[in-house]
Amino acid sequence: MNEQEWLNFALAQMHTGQWFGWKKDWTEHRMSYENIIIHDSSIAKPTEAEIDAKIQELKDAETAAIDKKASGKQKLKDLGLDDAEINALIG
């Protein structure tokens, strides 16, 4: 994912529903912190630091999932399964 996609994903994970949107800015910076608008008045706009922390949390979770999958595949290989058998089990 690029940085704009991470920003959108992080915001979507912070609250439920359609609580945020983007200002109409037709440049490549449309999806940026400065262009976030809040639709729900009961929710305060998160700070850039809060969003950056959420993005890092999500990136770390993705890395951990990839590492666990690789570790699991290696453990299956260590038990004697070949790549075809492993792929049949977990894809």
CYANA upper distance limits for C-alpha pairs under 8 A (distance plus 0.5 A):
  1 MET  CA      5 GLU  CA      6.23
  1 MET  CA      6 TRP  CA      6.81
  2 ASN  CA      6 TRP  CA      6.82
  3 GLU  CA      7 LEU  CA      6.64
  4 GLN  CA      8 ASN  CA      6.76
  4 GLN  CA     31 MET  CA      6.30
  4 GLN  CA     32 SER  CA      7.36
  5 GLU  CA      9 PHE  CA      6.53
  6 TRP  CA     10 ALA  CA      6.44
  6 TRP  CA     55 ILE  CA      6.75
  7 LEU  CA     11 LEU  CA      6.70
  7 LEU  CA     31 MET  CA      8.18
  7 LEU  CA     32 SER  CA      8.09
  7 LEU  CA     51 ILE  CA      7.89
  7 LEU  CA     55 ILE  CA      7.27
  8 ASN  CA     12 ALA  CA      6.69
  8 ASN  CA     31 MET  CA      7.98
  9 PHE  CA     13 GLN  CA      6.83
  9 PHE  CA     55 ILE  CA      8.49
 10 ALA  CA     14 MET  CA      6.91
 10 ALA  CA     51 ILE  CA      7.21
 10 ALA  CA     54 LYS  CA      6.33
 10 ALA  CA     55 ILE  CA      5.94
 10 ALA  CA     58 LEU  CA      7.78
 11 LEU  CA     15 HIS  CA      7.79
 11 LEU  CA     20 PHE  CA      8.27
 11 LEU  CA     51 ILE  CA      7.59
 12 ALA  CA     16 THR  CA      7.55
 14 MET  CA     54 LYS  CA      8.35
 15 HIS  CA     19 TRP  CA      7.68
 18 GLN  CA     39 HIS  CA      7.81
 19 TRP  CA     38 ILE  CA      6.39
 19 TRP  CA     39 HIS  CA      5.51
 19 TRP  CA     40 ASP  CA      5.71
 19 TRP  CA     43 ILE  CA      8.21
 20 PHE  CA     36 ILE  CA      7.24
 20 PHE  CA     37 ILE  CA      6.08
 20 PHE  CA     38 ILE  CA      4.93
 20 PHE  CA     39 HIS  CA      5.85
 20 PHE  CA     40 ASP  CA      7.89
 21 GLY  CA     36 ILE  CA      6.38
 21 GLY  CA     37 ILE  CA      5.69
 21 GLY  CA     38 ILE  CA      6.90
 21 GLY  CA     39 HIS  CA      7.58
 22 TRP  CA     30 ARG  CA      7.41
 22 TRP  CA     31 MET  CA      6.95
 22 TRP  CA     35 ASN  CA      5.95
 22 TRP  CA     36 ILE  CA      5.39
 22 TRP  CA     37 ILE  CA      6.11
 23 LYS  CA     30 ARG  CA      7.58
 23 LYS  CA     35 ASN  CA      5.58
 23 LYS  CA     36 ILE  CA      6.91
 23 LYS  CA     37 ILE  CA      6.91
 24 LYS  CA     30 ARG  CA      7.64
 25 ASP  CA     29 HIS  CA      7.97
 25 ASP  CA     30 ARG  CA      5.50
 25 ASP  CA     35 ASN  CA      8.21
 26 TRP  CA     30 ARG  CA      6.58
 30 ARG  CA     35 ASN  CA      6.81
 31 MET  CA     35 ASN  CA      6.90
 31 MET  CA     36 ILE  CA      7.87
 32 SER  CA     36 ILE  CA      7.25
 33 TYR  CA     48 GLU  CA      7.47
 37 ILE  CA     45 LYS  CA      8.40
 38 ILE  CA     43 ILE  CA      7.90
 38 ILE  CA     44 ALA  CA      8.10
 38 ILE  CA     45 LYS  CA      7.04
 46 PRO  CA     50 GLU  CA      6.54
 46 PRO  CA     51 ILE  CA      7.10
 47 THR  CA     51 ILE  CA      6.87
 48 GLU  CA     52 ASP  CA      6.49
 49 ALA  CA     53 ALA  CA      6.58
 50 GLU  CA     54 LYS  CA      6.78
 51 ILE  CA     55 ILE  CA      6.64
 52 ASP  CA     56 GLN  CA      6.69
 53 ALA  CA     57 GLU  CA      6.63
 54 LYS  CA     58 LEU  CA      6.70
 55 ILE  CA     59 LYS  CA      6.64
 56 GLN  CA     60 ASP  CA      6.50
 57 GLU  CA     61 ALA  CA      6.69
 58 LEU  CA     62 GLU  CA      6.72
 59 LYS  CA     63 THR  CA      6.71
 60 ASP  CA     64 ALA  CA      6.59
 61 ALA  CA     65 ALA  CA      6.69
 62 GLU  CA     66 ILE  CA      6.79
 63 THR  CA     67 ASP  CA      6.62
 64 ALA  CA     68 LYS  CA      6.55
 65 ALA  CA     69 LYS  CA      6.69
 66 ILE  CA     70 ALA  CA      6.79
 67 ASP  CA     71 SER  CA      6.57
 68 LYS  CA     72 GLY  CA      6.50
 69 LYS  CA     73 LYS  CA      6.70
 70 ALA  CA     74 GLN  CA      6.71
 71 SER  CA     75 LYS  CA      6.71
 72 GLY  CA     76 LEU  CA      6.81
 73 LYS  CA     77 LYS  CA      6.76
 73 LYS  CA     86 ILE  CA      7.39
 74 GLN  CA     78 ASP  CA      6.61
 75 LYS  CA     79 LEU  CA      6.85
 76 LEU  CA     80 GLY  CA      7.12
 76 LEU  CA     81 LEU  CA      6.25
 76 LEU  CA     86 ILE  CA      7.53
 77 LYS  CA     81 LEU  CA      5.41
 77 LYS  CA     82 ASP  CA      6.64
 77 LYS  CA     83 ASP  CA      8.11
 77 LYS  CA     86 ILE  CA      8.33
 81 LEU  CA     85 GLU  CA      6.46
 81 LEU  CA     86 ILE  CA      6.92
 82 ASP  CA     86 ILE  CA      6.76
 83 ASP  CA     87 ASN  CA      6.53
 84 ALA  CA     88 ALA  CA      6.63
 85 GLU  CA     89 LEU  CA      6.86
 86 ILE  CA     90 ILE  CA      6.65
 86 ILE  CA     91 GLY  CA      7.62
 87 ASN  CA     91 GLY  CA      4.64
